[in-house]
Amino acid sequence: MSSTKTSDWWRGEPDWETPAGQLLRRFFAALPTDRTFHFVLYGSAPLQLTLNRAWTSADVDFFSDDDEDYNERIRLLGLAKGQADFYLEPGFRLSFRTTSHMRARAKTVQLGHVTVTIPHPLDILIGKLDRLDPKDLLAFRRVMDLTGHPTREEFLRELQNAVDLFRPAFDEESPNRYPENAVRLWRELWQADLDVRRDIIAPALARRRVGYGETPPDYKRVLRES
């Protein structure tokens, strides 16, 4: 199944008159005009920009495509955390963990010398699975109420495509929360059980082996015997 079959329900047209849009345009207007910039949004701002302008959030998360640090520039503009009720929160590429499909199905918009990549809601929701705070669970419910998506089957397929997110963490002090949060999400949203190894990892690895030209094992049999 291609990514377009599970993601064509989102048009991705941004409303720059939303609070997030106005804050971003204020920031963009203050950037030097003798060079180009490319930013990727994540967090809840893309949902406010493209789904519902009433979506509330305390900040706008973004990173520069070249991983430049914008903290000092934002502080000088008075748009940093602690300086404004609604503020900019600059991050880095590694701050946003999602699927490899993100770039292909994102909306890219040109505003003068600034290019903005707005990820699909599917990728935003997968990124929220890292923490799955109450506000993140609310985001899942609101996207589903507004669009009817993702269905349980759609999201399962997305997590299979993002199977590497379920690898053990490098840092023992910061454990990978994707496996336990996926289980909790299934119970909260669909009142169903999820076996991460059986439902996500095994079928994803089987498809990966097919892609490599290998004959995949009977993963259902392997699971029964393990």
C-alpha positions in Angstrom: 0.0 0.0 0.0 1.4 3.4 -0.9 1.5 6.3 1.5 -0.9 8.3 -0.7 -3.7 5.8 -0.1 -3.6 6.4 3.6 -2.9 10.1 3.5 -4.9 11.7 0.7 -7.6 13.0 3.2 -5.4 16.0 4.0 -5.2 19.0 1.7 -2.5 20.7 3.7 -3.5 24.3 2.8 -2.1 26.5 5.6 -4.1 29.4 7.0 -1.4 32.1 7.7 -4.0 34.2 9.7 -4.0 31.6 12.5 -2.0 32.5 15.6 0.7 30.1 14.5 0.7 31.6 11.0 1.0 35.2 12.3 3.8 34.3 14.7 5.7 32.6 12.0 5.3 35.4 9.5 6.5 37.9 12.1 9.6 35.7 12.6 10.1 35.3 8.8 9.8 39.1 8.2 12.7 39.7 10.6 15.1 37.3 8.8 17.9 38.6 6.6 16.8 38.9 2.9 20.3 38.2 1.5 19.9 34.4 1.9 17.2 31.7 1.8 15.8 29.8 4.7 14.0 26.4 5.0 12.1 25.4 8.1 10.2 22.3 9.0 7.3 22.6 11.4 6.3 19.9 13.9 4.3 19.7 17.2 0.7 21.1 17.1 1.3 24.1 14.9 0.7 22.2 11.6 -2.6 21.0 13.0 -3.7 24.6 13.7 -2.5 25.8 10.4 -4.1 23.2 8.2 -7.0 21.6 10.2 -8.6 23.9 12.7 -7.5 27.5 13.5 -9.1 27.1 17.0 -6.5 24.4 17.9 -4.7 25.7 21.0 -1.0 25.4 21.6 1.5 27.2 23.8 4.2 27.4 21.1 5.3 26.8 17.5 7.9 24.0 17.2 10.2 24.1 14.2 13.8 23.3 13.0 15.9 24.6 10.3 16.6 22.2 7.5 20.4 22.8 8.0 20.0 22.5 11.8 21.1 26.1 12.4 20.5 27.2 16.0 17.9 30.1 16.1 17.6 30.4 19.8 19.5 33.7 20.1 17.8 35.3 17.1 14.4 34.4 18.6 15.4 35.8 22.0 16.4 39.1 20.4 13.0 39.3 18.8 11.2 38.7 22.1 9.5 35.6 20.8 11.2 33.0 23.0 9.7 31.0 25.9 9.3 33.2 28.9 9.1 36.3 26.7 5.6 35.8 25.2 2.5 33.8 26.0 2.7 32.2 22.5 6.3 31.7 21.5 8.6 30.0 19.1 10.4 26.8 20.2 13.3 26.1 17.9 14.6 22.5 17.8 16.7 20.3 15.6 16.2 17.6 13.1 16.5 14.9 15.8 13.7 16.6 17.8 11.1 15.3 15.4 10.9 11.5 15.1 8.5 10.2 12.6 8.3 8.1 9.4 10.5 8.2 6.3 7.4 9.2 4.4 7.3 12.6 6.0 8.9 14.6 3.2 7.0 12.9 0.4 3.5 13.7 1.8 4.3 17.0 3.5 3.1 20.4 2.1 5.9 22.7 1.1 5.1 26.5 0.9 7.2 29.4 -0.3 6.9 32.7 1.5 9.4 35.0 -0.1 12.9 33.9 0.8 11.5 31.3 3.3 10.4 27.8 2.5 8.2 26.0 5.0 7.6 22.3 5.2 4.4 21.4 6.9 4.2 17.6 7.8 1.1 15.6 7.2 -1.0 15.0 10.4 -0.1 11.3 10.3 3.6 12.3 10.8 2.7 14.8 13.5 0.7 12.2 15.4 3.5 9.6 15.1 5.9 12.2 16.5 3.5 12.7 19.5 3.7 9.0 20.3 7.1 9.6 21.7 5.6 11.3 24.8 1.9 10.7 24.6 1.0 13.2 27.3 -2.7 13.9 27.8 -2.5 16.8 25.3 -1.0 14.4 22.8 -3.9 11.9 23.3 -6.3 14.8 22.8 -4.5 15.6 19.5 -5.2 12.1 18.3 -8.9 12.3 19.2 -9.3 15.8 17.7 -7.7 14.8 14.4 -9.9 11.8 14.2 -13.0 13.8 15.0 -12.2 16.4 12.3 -11.1 14.0 9.5 -12.2 10.5 10.4 -8.5 9.5 10.2 -6.4 7.7 11.0 -8.3 4.5 11.4 -6.8 1.8 13.4 -5.7 -0.1 10.3 -4.2 3.0 8.8 -2.2 3.8 11.9 -1.0 0.3 12.3 0.4 0.3 8.7 2.1 3.6 9.4 3.8 2.2 12.5 4.9 -0.8 10.6 6.5 1.6 8.0 8.2 3.3 11.0 9.4 0.1 12.6 12.8 1.6 13.4 11.2 3.9 15.9 10.7 0.7 18.1 14.4 -0.1 18.4 15.9 0.0 21.9 17.1 3.4 23.0 20.8 4.3 22.8 20.6 6.1 26.2 19.4 4.0 29.2 18.4 7.1 31.0 16.0 8.0 28.2 14.2 4.8 27.3 12.3 4.4 24.0 8.7 5.0 24.9 7.2 4.2 21.5 6.4 0.5 22.3 4.6 1.1 25.6 2.9 4.3 24.3 1.6 2.4 21.2 0.1 -0.2 23.4 -1.5 2.6 25.6 -2.8 4.4 22.5 -4.6 1.3 21.2 -6.3 0.9 24.5 -7.3 4.5 24.8 -8.5 5.1 21.2 -9.8 1.7 20.1 -10.2 -0.2 23.3 -8.1 -3.0 21.8 -4.9 -4.8 22.6 -1.7 -4.3 20.6 1.2 -6.7 20.6 4.1 -4.6 19.3 6.3 -7.5 18.3 3.5 -9.5 16.6 1.5 -6.6 15.1 4.2 -4.1 14.1 7.8 -5.5 14.2 7.3 -9.0 12.7 5.2 -8.0 9.6 7.4 -4.9 9.0 10.6 -7.0 9.0 8.9 -9.6 6.8 8.1 -6.9 4.2 11.6 -5.5 4.5 13.1 -8.9 3.7 10.9 -9.1 0.6 12.2 -5.7 -0.4 15.8 -7.0 -0.1 14.9 -10.0 -2.3 15.0 -12.5 0.5 12.4 -15.1 1.2 10.7 -14.0 4.4 10.1 -16.5 7.2 6.7 -17.5 8.3 6.7 -14.9 11.1 3.3 -16.0 12.4 4.8 -19.5 12.9 7.9 -18.1 14.5 5.8 -16.1 16.9 3.7 -19.1 17.9 6.9 -21.2 18.6 8.7 -18.4 20.5 
